[in-house]
Amino acid sequence: MAVVQGKVLLMDDEPAIRAAVSEMLECLGYEVVACRDGQAAIECYRLAQEAGTPFEIVLMDLTIVGGMGGKEAIRHLLELDPAIKAVASSGYSDDSVMAYYHRYGFQAVLTKPYTLKELETTLRRVIEIENKKY
């Protein structure tokens, strides 16, 4: 059993991606809560804060078919927690958020598909850099 590295909120509308990335995150030692869209992510984040069990980091898909994507959801999450640590994820590398992620409130991006090593490196970098600020 791996040491728990922290709690991750994963948002993606594709069940297969949620399952695969959840497994990757668990393999890296993270506790994972997965949801399908921005509305659910906002609610999960709020409830975790209220319960005193906040998320270490949020991994959000930018494009959600028929629902709120990461670009809109991050605005609401920043209102709940201005210090949120968030990573944008997309298969569309030409999305402006992927190029200018800091402008939208993200600390990093992951272009799909990504490897376990890319996921691990990105999460560690965001968590370590952000923890040094406080």
N, C-alpha and C positions, 0 to 999 in steps of 0.2 A: 504494500500500500504506500503510495507516494505521499509525501508531506503536502498538505494543502497550501497552495501558493496564494490563494485569495479566491474571491467569488467573482465570476464573470457573468454578465448579462449578454446573451447572444440573441440578436434579432435577424431573422431571415425568413422569407416567405416560402422557401423551398424545403419541404420536409426532409428530403435526402441530404441537403446541405446542412440543415440544423443537426441532423443525426451524426453526420460525418465530422463536422466541426466540434460538436459536443464531445464526441469520442476523442478527438485530438486534444481538446482542452483538458479532459479528464486524464488523459495519458500524461499530460504535462503537470498534473497535480492540482488543477483548478476545480473548484466547485462550480457547476454550470446551471444557470437557469436560462432556458431557451423560450423565445416567443416568436410569433409570426409577423407582427407589424408594430408600427410606432406607437399606436394607442396602447397596446399590451405592454410594450417596453416602458412607457411612461408610468403606467400603473404599477408594474413590477418594481421599478426603481423607487417610486414613492413609498410603496409598502415596505420595502427593505430598509429605507431610511427611517421610517416611522418605527419599525421594529428594532432599530439599533443594529442591524446586520447589513450595512451598506455594501454595494458592489465595489470591488477594486478597480474594475475596468468594464467598459461597454464596447462590444463589437457589433457594428450596425451595417446592414445591407442598405445601400442608398436607394435602390429601386425595388419597391414593393408593389406588385400587381394588385390593383383594387384596394390598396390601403396606404397608410402613411409610411413613407420611406424615411431613411436616416437623415436626409437633409432637413426635413421639417421637424422630425422628432427631436433632433439635437437642440433646436431652439427651445423647446419645452423643457428638456432635461437640464439645459443651462439655467433656466429659471429656478428649477428645483435645487440645483447644485452647481454654482458657478465654477467649482473646482473639479468638475467631472473629468474623468480620464476616458476618452472615447477614440475608437479607431473606426474609420470608414472603410467599408469593403464593397467592391463592385467588380463586375466583369466588364464594365464599360470604362476603359481607361481614358476615353475622351471627355468624360464628365468633368465639368469645371471644379467640382468639389475634390476630385482626385488630384488635381494639379494645385489647388489653392486651399487645401484642407484646413489650415490654421484659421483662415478667414471665416470659416463656418463653425469653429469650435472644436474641431478634431485635433488630436495630437499626432496622428499617423494615418496611413492608408495601407490596405492590403488589396492587391489586385487579384481577383479570382482567375484561375485556380491558384492557390498558394500551397506551399509545402508545410509540413509540420515544423521544420526548422525556421521558415520565414515567419510563421505564426509565433513561435516561441521567441525569436529575436525581437519582433515588433512589440509584443506584450511586455517583455522584460525591459526594453528600452523606454517605453512609455511609462511604465510603473516606476522605474529607477529615476528617470529624469524628473518626473512629476513629484516624486517623494523628496528629491533634493531641494525643491522649491520651498518646502514647508519645514 
